[in-house]
Amino acid sequence: MKETMKVSIKDTNQQFSIAVLYVDGDCDTHIRKNLDPGHYFFNKRCELKNGEVSLSEIREPEANFFGSNISVQAIVGKNGSGKSSILELIYRIINNFALHLVKNHKRRAAEVIYHIEGVHADLYFVKGTTLGKLICRGRFIGFCFGKYKIAFGTENSEFKDYSFYDSIKNEELIEIAKMFFYSIVTNYSLQSFIDFDYKTESSREFKGNGKTSLAPSAIWINSLFHKNDGYLTPIVLNPYRDIGTIDLRKEYNLTNSRLSSILIESRRCKKEFIEGYQLHSIEYTYEPLIIMKKFAYGKQKKANLEDFLKSFVSVDSNSFASIILNAYGWKTSPTQLEPETIACIYLVYKTLSIASKYPSFEKYERFGNVNRFNKLVDKKDKNDLIELVREIQKQKSHITLKIRQTIKYLQWSYKTSANPPQLSFDFSYEEYIKGLNLDKLLKGLDDITEHLPPPFFSFNIKLEKVDMEKGKSNEPILFQRMSSGERQFIYTMSTFVYHIKNILSIQQSNRARYRSVNLILDEVELCFHPEYQRLFLDNLIRTIQRLKLNTHCSFNIIIATHSPFVLSDIPMCNILHLKNGSVQSNEMFKNPFGANINDILYQSFFLEKGFIGEFARTKILKVMGLLNKPLEKIINEKDTIKECISFIGEPIIQKQLQSLYYEKFNEMDEKDAEIKYLRNELERYKKEK
């Protein structure tokens, strides 16, 4: 580095929060949309002094208010107030910074990252007592953390004290990752992240010679979904969208895989990951076609599994497949069980796939074509293939996880081959773990995930709903039978846990390791019953704490919401109120923390016209208008008016309208009529005496 600044992982694992977004007046209007130029403060970690953002002297709330290494803030306002515009501007700033971090690093399986033209904005963040800043002024990109200042792109006279870089070396990227943070974004709204909405934004591609050129057909947001780059690019959008479309089947399978480990761990600890539910069982089903379709042959219409297996078993001893399997200590045989052959095939596929995708294995990228498994190798390739396998065996990250799972499965299969399973080769999780004959109990998500069956087994998760009062469980139900709201809650939680665990699994000193995580939840209340909204933040925080994730990294949580239940968990100082793209002073509002839900609805979500539905409000106003007209003009509306008043659920409104009705039509309400009748009867009785 031009300015040496070695930072330890421990030094950066401190309380972390996103503090301020500054929108410059030169920011293109189609990017900032309705946002006014100026500063948007997410909390009170920073303040404005003489036009400059600096750390606040007073910390509010205290550092551990939400828990150790956890900060939470919210953005609220009506639809169209600017919530999503603020979040998307943050994504654009990070995108343009990330481009310069990774542009000279090989990310063969990842999408190209493009520079977005017209972004003029700054993002401030705080770690412990150090202020960080990400600057985007068109093609000038600056990064500041304390006294450390670097820049990329085009020079800018406003930032003369920044050291310019053409590119970042790996050792420099490692240090920047310690100072910076990784953002995990979730937004399940069907109208969000549709790539066509971003088509008009001009994007620029960096060439290998350092020059840039416009990429007319490029859409920058498509590059920020799940990426096979070993968590090098510091942002990911969820769920994955292909040209704006969410593959619900793929999301379901991903969630099942993530969820199984979490539920197994929760059951072991006798805790509930999903309130009211416990894991009942996991059933695994053998599906070899999943692996066959990874190869070109398997994608053909006339592909036959038996022929494919025969061609693999009969490969030459000096082929790619044989060399790789021998290096792992395995080989194929015509007499072995079919799933064992599939496991060997998967080992070969995954090994060559890793070589083609991940930066840490770029030395072996020439082996990236999985369809060459039956080709013969020369002496050099043989030695390098053996070395590749050894490198894979050394690395204990999420990249090589499925390799380790497959080897454990082969060990299990050979142990049980004397008493083979039923012809379908299906089994339960309990049967699998018992067959592994482990020396000790599995502890923690990492350990559990290591010992799950490989990906050529699909699985069904069954849950049991626990009656907390009776202490008994009901009949088990399949995960897919749960309500949409329950599944949405689980999807969100498991997505976060999955990515965080993968980020933390990167331990090698020669790789970028992010230890500050920014969780962004846009429209988090989608599909949630009010009770789930009420529980959401507490459950998210308790999940982080229960899994002890905050002992290894620090978290900032940003929630864009319309839910008063979510907002009632957040103090006023950590809320950004927006109205028509402008910041609303917090002094205008009552503190929502633990406040009445109706008060929060009225003030924080700008419900100037009350809390009832617009159709009902219009009906009531119409009745009030009719009752103010002369009697002869509304006499034919009498029954309609009376019926509408009888439907009103708010007693005060109903009572007042009834009074107007009786006065207008010279009638008494039922109670008054009853009283008058009883009085008349009493008078008659007295006279008769």
C-alpha angles and dihedrals in degrees: 000000000000087000109032112223115162111191125189122224090238092054091058097042092091136116104306132191141164102240115177142006116204117199112200120216090238092061109119112259093227087060102042090035109182096351114123116230111259144069124322112197116203093188141345098273088107138033138192116254120176090340093307128109113237138163115281117244092220120058113218121208103017118263097258098039092119094029136285112320093358127117125178132192136165139213115208139178142105123300105286093026092117104262096128091039090060093048094046091050088056089052091051093050092050091045093055091047093046091054091065092044095056106022093103095038118092112248098167097167095041130085120259112263114226131205111243112223122223100029111141109168144108131224120205124198135175130218113185102310097336123101118216128193136193113199127197119182105162105285094355112095120184133183123195129179113171106306094344111103128172134162142194139195121019120008118249123201090216090067105043094145093065120102111231123226129190090199141352123245120218095256090052092048090053091057094045090052089057091053097040131054141237119240122212111190127193126188120155096178110128090219095055130091094011101161094218088066089065098043094103093057111103113237129192127205124213115224126211091254091062094256125120134217136183115263103208096186096042120113109194099206093063089069095060102066124093106329131194094220101108093257091298097135104068099227137057130182122215139242101032114247127196107207088337095313124119113219098219094189091055091046089051093052092046091050092048091054094048093042097052093064092046093050094047090052092046092052091049090052091043091239133126119242088181112039111245094013136090131185113267102176147322119224120199123209123198112238112172094172088072088070098037089058090059087075130067091243092055091056093060118103093236095045113143122199095211093053090046092053092048093051090051096047091050098053119131118268089239095053128112091256096050095046092050094046093047089051089056090046096251139106139182126251134183088232098055123102115272095245089055090056090048089051090054091048090051092051089056093044095048094046093054091041092054090051090055099046117034129073095220089063098042090121087072100042092120087072092060099110106095092191091069092071092118097046121110119248133214124231095270094049090047092055092045092049090053089048090049091055091049091051090050091050091051095052113081100187135114088270093069098030097105091051090057091046091052094050090050089050091052089051089050092047094051090049092053098037091100087064102028119198124250118299093266090060090222123147144163127253090249092053091049095050091046090052092052087063093209121198094223141020117273113253128191132003094281093055093045094047090050089060100047119113117266124267097268087079118076116203145201122216118213121198132192122216111225122218099217093197097050095031090225131120126229128223112307116259131202116251090239089058092064120105120275090246093052092048092047089054091050093046091055095046096044092047091057094045091048096053094041092052090049092050090050091047090069102095104150113117091220094062134075108263118191114202099173116072127196112202114197119190114187116191090353094173095067109133092000123133110225089257090057089048089051092051099038104092094040091050092048092051093044090049091054091048097042091053089044091232091143091062089066102036142008125248137213115188122198117188123190104195150160092199119110088196091061092043093053088068094059127075118236093249090065097050127095110203116202132189122176091340095309130111113247116213113250088223087075091064141061116242105268095202104120090345131143111286094227091053090051091049092050100047108025097042095037097238094170090163095056137257102290129093117277093237091055091044091052092049092051092047089050091053091049090050092050092049089056092057125089114280095243091059096054104033090106090052094056098105093043091051093048093049093049091051090051090057095056112110100194104089097207094051092044093049094050093048091047090054090051090047095051092046093049096047094035092240135134125231117246095263094050091046090050091049092049090049092051092048091051090049090050091051091048091050092051092050092050090056 
